[in-house]
Amino acid sequence: MGMDKEGMKNRGRIYGVIGDPIEHSVSPAMFNAVFREVGLWDSIYAAIRVASGELPQFVRTLRLLPFGGINVTIPHKVSIMRYLDSLDESAEEVGAVNTVHVADDGLVGYNTDMLAVMRVLKPFKLAGGKAVVLGCGGAARAAAIALRELSIHKQTFVGRSKKRMREMLRFATSRGIDVEIISFQDSKLNNILEKSRVIINATPVGMYPNVKSTPIDSSLIPQGAIVFDMVYNPEETILLRSAKRKRAHTVGGLAMLVAQAEEAYHIWFGKRAPRDIMMRAARSELRRFRK
C-alpha cells in the first residue's frame, strides 16, 4: 500500500499509552494492527508504565525521542496538562487530556474521550433525563461534557476523594451543569439511582485483574436504565452482567475505547483509522487475559 505525504512524515515514530497500571491495555494491539495494515512498518505503539512522580521526566523524554503522539490514561489525564505547550478546545472544555500530539510547535493536548462518550450514548436519545456518573476524575469530566451536549443537565457525581469531589463541583458548575456531588457512602445514592436514566462507571473498579469488583451493588441498578461501563477489560464487567439481569440497557467500554482511538489516529495522521481492524485486534487481545 502506497504512503501519502502525511504517512511519510510519520514514518519511524514512537506512539504509546501511558498510565499506572498499564498492563491491561489493548491499545498497542489495536494501533500496531493498523500500522501494519497501512504500511507503517517502522513505527511502533507501546504501553508505557509511568508513575505519578515520573510524569515530568517522561514528558521531557517525550520531547527528546522521536515520538509522534501518546494516549494518556489513569492517573495522568488531568496532571499532564500543566506540562504541555498548548491545549485543543476539547481538552480546554473537558479539563483533561487523553491524547497528545507531538507537533512541530510542541506538545498539544486533546480530549477524544468526550466525543467517544457522545458517540456511544447518542443512539439512546437521552435528552431531559438524569444521569449518575461514578467517579470524579478525568474520564468523569469527559462524561459530564458529553452528557451536557446530549441535553442531560441534571448530573450526579459519586466520589471517594473529597479533593476530587470539590474539584468536580467547581468544574461542572463552571460548565453550566446542574450538578450534585455525593460520596459512595451517602444514603441518598440509592434514591438518586432509582430516578436516573443513565448510569456511567468512570472509575477503574472492575478492571483487570480485579474483575470480581463492582462500583455499586447490583440491587441499586434500576430496571430499564442505561448502564455504561467505561472499563473495557474485561469486555463484560460484573456491573454490566448485573445490569443485564435487571433488564437494563448496557454499553461496554470497548466501544468507547475504539471510538476515542479512532479520533486519536485522526489527530496524529490526518485520516480515519480502519475501525474494524481496531475492534478485531482489541477483541483478540482481550482473549489473552481470559486464559
C-alpha positions as CSV (number, residue, x, y, z in Angstrom):
1,M,0.0,0.0,0.0
2,G,1.5,3.4,-1.0
3,M,2.2,6.1,1.6
4,D,0.8,9.6,1.3
5,K,2.6,12.8,2.4
6,E,1.2,12.6,5.9
7,G,2.1,8.9,6.2
8,M,5.7,9.6,5.1
9,K,6.0,12.4,7.7
10,N,5.0,10.0,10.5
11,R,7.4,7.2,9.5
12,G,9.8,5.8,12.1
13,R,7.8,7.3,15.1
14,I,7.1,6.0,18.5
15,Y,3.5,6.1,19.8
16,G,2.1,4.8,23.0
17,V,-0.2,4.9,26.0
18,I,1.0,6.0,29.5
19,G,-0.6,5.2,32.8
20,D,-0.3,3.3,36.1
21,P,-1.3,0.5,36.0
22,I,-1.0,-0.1,32.2
23,E,-0.6,-3.9,31.9
24,H,-4.3,-4.3,31.0
25,S,-4.1,-2.1,27.9
26,V,-5.1,-3.4,24.5
27,S,-4.2,-0.2,22.7
28,P,-0.9,-1.5,21.5
29,A,-2.6,-4.4,19.7
30,M,-5.1,-2.0,18.1
31,F,-2.7,0.6,16.8
32,N,0.1,-1.8,15.8
33,A,-2.5,-3.8,13.7
34,V,-3.5,-0.6,12.0
35,F,0.2,0.4,11.4
36,R,0.8,-3.0,9.7
37,E,-2.4,-2.5,7.6
38,V,-1.4,0.9,6.3
39,G,2.3,0.1,5.9
40,L,3.9,2.0,8.8
41,W,6.3,-0.9,9.4
42,D,8.9,1.3,11.1
43,S,6.5,2.8,13.6
44,I,5.5,1.2,16.9
45,Y,2.9,1.7,19.7
46,A,3.8,0.6,23.2
47,A,2.3,0.6,26.7
48,I,4.5,2.6,29.0
49,R,4.1,2.5,32.7
50,V,4.6,6.0,34.2
51,A,4.0,6.5,37.9
52,S,2.7,9.9,39.1
53,G,6.1,11.1,40.3
54,E,7.7,10.1,37.0
55,L,5.4,12.2,34.7
56,P,7.6,15.3,34.5
57,Q,10.6,13.2,33.5
58,F,8.6,11.2,30.9
59,V,7.3,14.4,29.3
60,R,11.0,15.5,28.9
61,T,11.7,12.2,27.3
62,L,8.7,12.7,25.0
63,R,10.4,15.8,23.7
64,L,13.8,14.2,23.1
65,L,12.9,10.9,21.4
66,P,11.1,10.5,18.1
67,F,7.6,10.3,19.5
68,G,4.6,11.1,17.2
69,G,2.0,11.0,20.0
70,I,0.7,9.3,23.1
71,N,-2.6,8.4,24.7
72,V,-3.0,9.2,28.4
73,T,-4.9,7.2,30.9
74,I,-5.3,6.9,34.7
75,P,-3.9,8.7,36.7
76,H,-2.4,11.3,34.4
77,K,-5.4,12.8,32.4
78,V,-5.5,16.0,34.5
79,S,-2.0,16.3,35.8
80,I,-0.3,16.1,32.3
81,M,-2.0,19.3,31.3
82,R,0.5,21.6,33.1
83,Y,3.4,20.1,31.1
84,L,2.1,20.6,27.6
85,D,2.7,23.6,25.3
86,S,-1.0,24.1,24.2
87,L,-4.4,22.6,24.6
88,D,-7.0,22.0,21.9
89,E,-10.6,23.3,22.6
90,S,-11.7,19.7,23.5
91,A,-9.1,19.5,26.3
92,E,-9.9,23.0,27.5
93,E,-13.6,22.2,27.8
94,V,-13.2,18.8,29.4
95,G,-10.3,19.9,31.7
96,A,-8.4,16.7,30.9
97,V,-6.2,15.3,28.3
98,N,-6.2,11.7,26.9
99,T,-4.3,12.3,23.6
100,V,-1.1,14.2,23.0
101,H,0.2,15.1,19.6
102,V,3.9,15.8,19.2
103,A,3.6,18.6,16.7
104,D,6.2,20.9,15.0
105,D,5.3,23.6,17.5
106,G,5.3,21.5,20.7
107,L,3.1,19.1,22.7
108,V,-0.6,19.7,22.0
109,G,-3.2,18.1,24.3
110,Y,-6.6,16.9,23.1
111,N,-9.6,15.0,24.7
112,T,-11.1,12.4,22.5
113,D,-13.0,10.7,25.4
114,M,-15.8,13.2,25.2
115,L,-16.5,12.6,21.5
116,A,-16.3,8.8,22.2
117,V,-18.9,9.0,25.0
118,M,-21.2,11.1,22.8
119,R,-20.9,8.5,20.0
120,V,-21.8,5.5,22.1
121,L,-24.7,7.2,24.0
122,K,-26.3,9.3,21.2
123,P,-28.5,6.4,19.9
124,F,-30.3,6.3,23.2
125,K,-31.8,9.8,22.9
126,L,-31.2,10.9,26.5
127,A,-32.3,14.5,26.3
128,G,-34.1,15.7,29.5
129,G,-33.1,12.7,31.7
130,K,-30.9,12.5,34.8
131,A,-27.5,10.9,34.9
132,V,-25.3,9.4,37.6
133,V,-21.6,9.2,37.0
134,L,-19.5,7.0,39.3
135,G,-16.1,8.8,39.7
136,C,-14.8,12.3,39.7
137,G,-11.6,12.0,37.6
138,G,-10.7,12.9,34.0
139,A,-13.0,10.3,32.5
140,A,-15.9,11.6,34.6
141,R,-15.2,15.1,33.3
142,A,-15.4,13.8,29.7
143,A,-18.7,12.2,30.6
144,A,-20.0,15.4,32.1
145,I,-19.4,17.4,28.9
146,A,-20.8,14.7,26.7
147,L,-23.9,14.4,28.7
148,R,-24.4,18.2,28.6
149,E,-24.1,18.1,24.8
150,L,-26.7,15.3,24.8
151,S,-29.0,17.7,26.8
152,I,-28.7,16.0,30.2
153,H,-28.0,18.9,32.5
154,K,-29.0,17.2,35.8
155,Q,-26.0,15.2,36.7
156,T,-24.8,13.5,40.0
157,F,-21.2,12.5,40.5
158,V,-20.2,9.9,43.1
159,G,-16.7,10.1,44.5
160,R,-14.4,8.9,47.3
161,S,-11.7,11.6,47.4
162,K,-13.0,14.8,49.0
163,K,-10.4,16.8,47.0
164,R,-11.6,15.4,43.7
165,M,-15.2,15.8,44.6
166,R,-14.6,19.5,45.3
167,E,-12.8,19.9,42.0
168,M,-15.6,18.2,40.1
169,L,-18.1,20.5,41.7
170,R,-16.2,23.6,40.6
171,F,-15.6,22.1,37.1
172,A,-19.2,21.1,36.4
173,T,-20.7,24.3,37.8
174,S,-18.4,26.4,35.6
175,R,-19.6,24.4,32.6
176,G,-23.3,25.2,33.2
177,I,-24.2,21.8,34.6
178,D,-26.8,21.3,37.3
179,V,-24.7,19.1,39.5
180,E,-24.8,17.3,42.8
181,I,-21.7,15.6,44.3
182,I,-22.1,12.8,46.8
183,S,-19.9,10.0,48.2
184,F,-20.4,6.3,47.7
185,Q,-21.4,6.0,51.3
186,D,-24.2,8.7,51.0
187,S,-27.6,7.3,51.9
188,K,-29.1,9.3,49.0
189,L,-27.3,7.3,46.4
190,N,-30.0,4.6,46.2
191,N,-32.8,7.1,45.7
192,I,-30.8,9.1,43.1
193,L,-30.0,5.9,41.1
194,E,-33.7,4.9,41.0
195,K,-34.6,8.2,39.2
196,S,-31.7,8.1,36.8
197,R,-31.9,7.5,33.1
198,V,-28.3,6.6,32.7
199,I,-25.5,5.3,35.0
200,I,-21.9,5.7,33.9
201,N,-19.0,4.0,35.6
202,A,-16.0,6.3,35.1
203,T,-13.8,4.5,37.7
204,P,-11.4,1.7,37.2
205,V,-13.3,-0.6,39.5
206,G,-13.9,-3.9,37.9
207,M,-10.9,-3.6,35.6
208,Y,-8.5,-6.5,35.1
209,P,-7.1,-8.0,37.2
210,N,-9.7,-7.1,39.8
211,V,-12.5,-8.4,37.6
212,K,-14.7,-9.5,40.6
213,S,-15.1,-6.0,41.8
214,T,-18.0,-3.7,41.0
215,P,-18.5,0.0,41.9
216,I,-22.1,-0.4,43.1
217,D,-24.2,-3.3,44.3
218,S,-26.4,-4.9,41.7
219,S,-29.5,-4.1,43.8
220,L,-29.0,-0.4,43.2
221,I,-29.4,-0.7,39.4
222,P,-32.9,0.4,38.3
223,Q,-34.8,-1.7,35.7
224,G,-34.7,-0.2,32.3
225,A,-31.8,2.2,32.9
226,I,-28.9,2.6,30.6
227,V,-25.7,1.4,32.2
228,F,-22.4,2.4,30.5
229,D,-19.2,1.0,32.0
230,M,-16.0,2.7,30.6
231,V,-14.0,-0.4,31.7
232,Y,-13.2,-2.5,28.6
233,N,-11.1,-5.2,30.1
234,P,-13.0,-7.5,30.7
235,E,-15.4,-6.7,27.9
236,E,-18.3,-7.6,30.1
237,T,-17.8,-6.5,33.7
238,I,-19.6,-7.6,36.8
239,L,-21.5,-4.3,36.6
240,L,-22.8,-5.0,33.1
241,R,-23.7,-8.5,33.9
242,S,-25.7,-7.3,36.9
243,A,-27.4,-4.6,34.8
244,K,-28.5,-7.2,32.2
245,R,-30.1,-9.3,35.0
246,K,-32.0,-6.1,36.0
247,R,-33.1,-5.7,32.3
248,A,-31.1,-2.6,31.9
249,H,-29.6,-1.5,28.6
250,T,-25.8,-2.0,28.7
251,V,-22.9,-0.4,26.9
252,G,-19.4,-1.7,27.3
253,G,-16.2,0.3,27.4
254,L,-14.7,-1.4,24.3
255,A,-17.0,0.7,22.0
256,M,-15.7,3.9,23.7
257,L,-12.1,2.7,23.6
258,V,-12.2,2.2,19.8
259,A,-14.1,5.4,19.2
260,Q,-11.5,7.5,21.1
261,A,-8.6,5.6,19.4
262,E,-10.1,6.5,16.0
263,E,-10.1,10.2,17.0
264,A,-6.5,10.0,18.2
265,Y,-5.4,8.4,15.0
266,H,-7.1,11.1,13.0
267,I,-5.2,13.7,15.1
268,W,-1.8,12.1,14.5
269,F,-2.2,11.1,10.9
270,G,-4.9,13.3,9.4
271,K,-7.1,10.4,8.3
272,R,-9.5,7.9,9.7
273,A,-8.3,4.6,11.1
274,P,-10.0,1.3,9.8
275,R,-12.4,0.7,12.7
276,D,-13.0,-2.9,12.0
277,I,-9.3,-3.7,12.3
278,M,-9.0,-1.9,15.6
279,M,-12.0,-3.7,17.0
280,R,-10.8,-7.2,15.9
281,A,-7.4,-6.6,17.3
282,A,-8.8,-5.4,20.6
283,R,-11.1,-8.4,21.0
284,S,-8.3,-10.8,20.1
285,E,-6.0,-9.2,22.7
286,L,-8.7,-9.3,25.3
287,R,-8.9,-13.1,24.9
288,R,-5.4,-13.3,26.2
289,F,-6.5,-12.1,29.6
290,R,-9.1,-14.9,29.9
291,K,-6.6,-17.7,29.7
